Amino acid sequence: MSMKLDDWLLEILACPNCGGELRADDAAAELVCTGSCGYAYPVRDDIPVLLVDEARAPAS
């Protein structure tokens, strides 16, 4: 099941934790920060949940 996010939306969204760019990970239904924190934010019903409390921290 693929997420339905417009390209223009991905261009304007930024990680609320570090301000980095976000890339879509369709397989995991997440937006993953490409910046310094690497947090992954869930996408539920094609709506990004950009809350740090909801984010998955990268495996260390």
DSSP file (Angstrom, degrees, kcal/mol; ACC not computed):
  #  RESIDUE AA STRUCTURE BP1 BP2  ACC     N-H-->O    O-->H-N    N-H-->O    O-->H-N    TCO  KAPPA ALPHA  PHI   PSI    X-CA   Y-CA   Z-CA
    1    1 A M              0   0    0      0, 0.0     2,-0.3     0, 0.0    28,-0.1   0.000 360.0 360.0 360.0 118.7    0.0    0.0    0.0
    2    2 A S        -     0   0    0      1,-0.1     2,-0.2    27,-0.0    25,-0.0  -0.622 360.0-117.3 -91.5 143.7    1.6    3.2   -1.2
    3    3 A M        -     0   0    0     -2,-0.3     2,-0.8    27,-0.1    23,-0.1  -0.505  18.2-138.4 -74.5 147.5    1.3    6.5    0.6
    4    4 A K        +     0   0    0     -2,-0.2     2,-0.5     2,-0.0    -1,-0.1  -0.732  44.1 147.4-109.2  81.6   -0.4    9.3   -1.4
    5    5 A L        -     0   0    0     -2,-0.8     2,-0.1    42,-0.1    42,-0.1  -0.965  45.3-124.1-117.0 130.0    1.7   12.3   -0.7
    6    6 A D     >  -     0   0    0     -2,-0.5     4,-1.7     1,-0.1     3,-0.4  -0.401  16.6-125.7 -70.6 147.1    2.2   15.1   -3.3
    7    7 A D  H  > S+     0   0    0      1,-0.2     4,-1.8     2,-0.2    -1,-0.1   0.884 110.6  57.2 -59.4 -39.6    5.7   16.0   -4.3
    8    8 A W  H  > S+     0   0    0      1,-0.2     4,-1.1     2,-0.2    -1,-0.2   0.845 104.2  53.5 -63.0 -31.7    5.1   19.6   -3.5
    9    9 A L  H >> S+     0   0    0     -3,-0.4     4,-1.8     1,-0.2     3,-0.5   0.929 106.9  50.0 -68.3 -44.4    4.1   18.6    0.1
   10   10 A L  H 3< S+     0   0    0     -4,-1.7    12,-0.4     1,-0.2    -1,-0.2   0.836 106.5  57.9 -62.1 -31.1    7.4   16.7    0.6
   11   11 A E  H 3< S+     0   0    0     -4,-1.8    -1,-0.2     1,-0.2    -2,-0.2   0.830 112.9  37.6 -68.6 -31.2    9.3   19.8   -0.7
   12   12 A I  H << S+     0   0    0     -4,-1.1    -2,-0.2    -3,-0.5    -1,-0.2   0.672  96.9  93.0 -97.2 -17.0    7.8   22.1    2.0
   13   13 A L     <  -     0   0    0     -4,-1.8     9,-0.5    -5,-0.1     2,-0.3  -0.487  52.7-176.8 -76.2 146.7    7.8   19.7    5.0
   14   14 A A  B     -A   21   0A   0     -2,-0.2     7,-0.2     7,-0.1     6,-0.1  -0.966  37.5 -88.5-139.2 156.3   10.7   19.6    7.3
   15   15 A C     >  -     0   0    0      5,-2.9     4,-1.8    -2,-0.3    35,-0.0  -0.465  29.8-147.5 -63.0 125.7   11.7   17.5   10.4
   16   16 A P  T  4 S+     0   0    0      0, 0.0    -1,-0.2     0, 0.0    36,-0.1   0.671  94.4  52.7 -71.3 -14.0   10.2   19.3   13.4
   17   17 A N  T  4 S-     0   0    0      3,-0.1    -2,-0.0    34,-0.0    34,-0.0   0.924 133.3  -0.7 -85.9 -49.6   13.2   18.0   15.5
   18   18 A C  T  4 S-     0   0    0      2,-0.1    18,-0.1     0, 0.0    -1,-0.0   0.507  90.6-115.3-122.5  -7.1   16.2   19.2   13.5
   19   19 A G     <  +     0   0    0     -4,-1.8     0, 0.0     1,-0.2     0, 0.0   0.530  64.7 145.6  84.7   5.3   14.7   21.0   10.4
   20   20 A G        -     0   0    0      1,-0.1    -5,-2.9    -6,-0.1    -1,-0.2  -0.201  55.8 -88.2 -72.9 166.6   16.1   18.4    8.0
   21   21 A E  B     -A   14   0A   0     -7,-0.2    13,-3.1    12,-0.1    14,-0.5  -0.364  39.2-135.5 -70.5 154.1   14.5   17.2    4.8
   22   22 A L  E     -B   33   0B   0     -9,-0.5     2,-0.4   -12,-0.4    11,-0.2  -0.915  14.2-163.1-113.4 140.9   12.1   14.3    4.9
   23   23 A R  E     -B   32   0B   0      9,-2.5     9,-3.0    -2,-0.4     2,-0.3  -0.943  24.9-113.6-120.7 146.8   12.0   11.4    2.4
   24   24 A A  E     -B   31   0B   0     -2,-0.4     2,-0.6     7,-0.2     7,-0.2  -0.595  19.6-166.4 -80.8 135.0    9.1    9.0    2.0
   25   25 A D  E  >> -B   30   0B   0      5,-3.0     5,-1.8    -2,-0.3     4,-1.0  -0.867   7.4-177.4-117.3  91.7    9.5    5.4    2.9
   26   26 A D  T  45S+     0   0    0     -2,-0.6     3,-0.5     1,-0.2    -1,-0.1   0.864  77.4  58.6 -60.4 -39.0    6.5    3.8    1.3
   27   27 A A  T  45S+     0   0    0      1,-0.2    -1,-0.2    -3,-0.1    -2,-0.0   0.868 117.6  31.5 -61.4 -37.4    7.3    0.3    2.7
   28   28 A A  T  45S-     0   0    0     -3,-0.5    -1,-0.2     2,-0.1    -2,-0.2   0.466 104.5-125.6 -98.5  -3.0    7.2    1.5    6.3
   29   29 A A  T  <5 +     0   0    0     -4,-1.0    14,-2.1    -3,-0.5     2,-0.3   0.951  69.9 122.1  53.6  52.9    4.5    4.2    5.7
   30   30 A E  E   < -BC  25  42B   0     -5,-1.8    -5,-3.0    12,-0.2     2,-0.5  -0.936  65.1-131.1-138.4 159.0    6.9    6.8    7.3
   31   31 A L  E     -BC  24  41B   0     10,-2.8    10,-3.3    -2,-0.3     2,-0.5  -0.982  31.9-154.9-108.0 122.8    8.6   10.0    6.5
   32   32 A V  E     -BC  23  40B   0     -9,-3.0    -9,-2.5    -2,-0.5     2,-0.3  -0.853  13.1-124.1-107.2 130.9   12.3    9.7    7.4
   33   33 A C  E     -B   22   0B   0      6,-3.1   -11,-0.2    -2,-0.5   -12,-0.1  -0.529  14.8-166.7 -71.4 130.4   14.5   12.6    8.3
   34   34 A T        +     0   0    0    -13,-3.1    -1,-0.1    -2,-0.3   -12,-0.1   0.369  66.1  84.8 -95.8   2.8   17.6   12.9    6.1
   35   35 A G  S    S-     0   0    0    -14,-0.5   -16,-0.1     4,-0.1    -2,-0.0   0.191 104.9 -62.8 -85.8-152.2   19.1   15.5    8.5
   36   36 A S  S    S+     0   0    0      1,-0.2   -17,-0.0   -18,-0.1    -1,-0.0   0.757 126.2  47.7 -73.5 -26.7   21.0   15.0   11.7
   37   37 A C  S    S-     0   0    0      2,-0.1    -1,-0.2     1,-0.0    -3,-0.1   0.858  80.0-153.1 -89.0 -33.8   18.4   13.2   13.9
   38   38 A G        +     0   0    0      1,-0.2    -2,-0.1    19,-0.1    18,-0.0   0.658  31.2 165.9  72.9  15.4   17.2   10.5   11.5
   39   39 A Y        -     0   0    0     -7,-0.1    -6,-3.1    18,-0.1     2,-0.5  -0.263  29.3-141.0 -63.5 151.5   13.7   10.3   13.1
   40   40 A A  E     -CD  32  56B   0     16,-2.3    16,-3.0    -8,-0.2    -8,-0.2  -0.976  12.4-157.5-118.1 123.5   11.0    8.5   11.2
   41   41 A Y  E     -C   31   0B   0    -10,-3.3   -10,-2.8    -2,-0.5    14,-0.1  -0.843  19.3-119.5-103.8 133.6    7.5   10.0   11.4
   42   42 A P  E     -C   30   0B   0      0, 0.0     7,-2.8     0, 0.0     2,-0.5  -0.317  13.7-147.7 -70.6 152.8    4.4    7.8   10.8
   43   43 A V  E     -E   48   0C   0    -14,-2.1     2,-0.5     5,-0.2     3,-0.2  -0.983  17.4-172.7-119.2 117.1    1.9    8.5    8.0
   44   44 A R  E >  S-E   47   0C   0      3,-2.3     3,-1.4    -2,-0.5   -15,-0.0  -0.948  70.6 -12.6-116.6 123.9   -1.6    7.5    8.9
   45   45 A D  T 3  S-     0   0    0     -2,-0.5    -1,-0.2     1,-0.3   -42,-0.0   0.889 129.0 -56.4  53.7  42.3   -4.4    7.6    6.3
   46   46 A D  T 3  S+     0   0    0     -3,-0.2    -1,-0.3     1,-0.2    -3,-0.0   0.667 115.1 118.3  64.4  20.3   -2.0    9.6    4.0
   47   47 A I  E <   -E   44   0C   0     -3,-1.4    -3,-2.3   -42,-0.1     2,-0.2  -0.967  64.4-130.6-117.9 117.5   -1.6   12.3    6.7
   48   48 A P  E     -E   43   0C   0      0, 0.0     2,-0.9     0, 0.0    -5,-0.2  -0.463  10.4-149.0 -66.4 132.1    2.0   12.8    8.1
   49   49 A V        -     0   0    0     -7,-2.8     2,-1.4    -2,-0.2   -18,-0.1  -0.815  17.5-177.2-102.1  91.5    2.1   12.8   11.9
   50   50 A L        +     0   0    0     -2,-0.9     2,-0.5    -9,-0.1     3,-0.1  -0.412  33.1 128.2 -94.1  60.3    5.0   15.2   12.5
   51   51 A L    >>  -     0   0    0     -2,-1.4     3,-1.4     1,-0.1     4,-0.9  -0.967  56.0-144.2-115.0 127.7    5.1   15.0   16.2
   52   52 A V  G >4 S+     0   0    0     -2,-0.5     3,-0.8     1,-0.3    -1,-0.1   0.860 102.8  58.9 -58.8 -35.3    8.5   14.3   17.9
   53   53 A D  G 34 S+     0   0    0      1,-0.2    -1,-0.3    -3,-0.1    -3,-0.0   0.754 108.8  45.0 -65.9 -23.4    6.6   12.2   20.5
   54   54 A E  G <4 S+     0   0    0     -3,-1.4    -1,-0.2    -5,-0.1    -2,-0.2   0.546  93.6 107.4 -93.9  -9.9    5.2   10.0   17.8
   55   55 A A    <<  -     0   0    0     -4,-0.9     2,-0.6    -3,-0.8   -14,-0.2  -0.311  67.5-129.5 -74.4 151.5    8.5    9.6   15.9
   56   56 A R  B     -D   40   0B   0    -16,-3.0   -16,-2.3   -18,-0.0     3,-0.1  -0.891  24.3-132.9 -98.7 125.1   10.6    6.5   15.8
   57   57 A A        -     0   0    0     -2,-0.6   -18,-0.1   -18,-0.2   -19,-0.1  -0.459  31.0 -97.7 -73.7 149.4   14.2    7.1   16.7
   58   58 A P        -     0   0    0      0, 0.0     2,-0.2     0, 0.0    -1,-0.1  -0.327  42.8 -99.0 -66.0 149.6   16.9    5.5   14.4
   59   59 A A              0   0    0      1,-0.1    -3,-0.0    -3,-0.1     0, 0.0  -0.490 360.0 360.0 -66.8 134.1   18.4    2.3   15.5
   60   60 A S              0   0    0     -2,-0.2    -1,-0.1    -3,-0.1    -3,-0.0   0.445 360.0 360.0-111.3 360.0   21.8    3.0   17.1
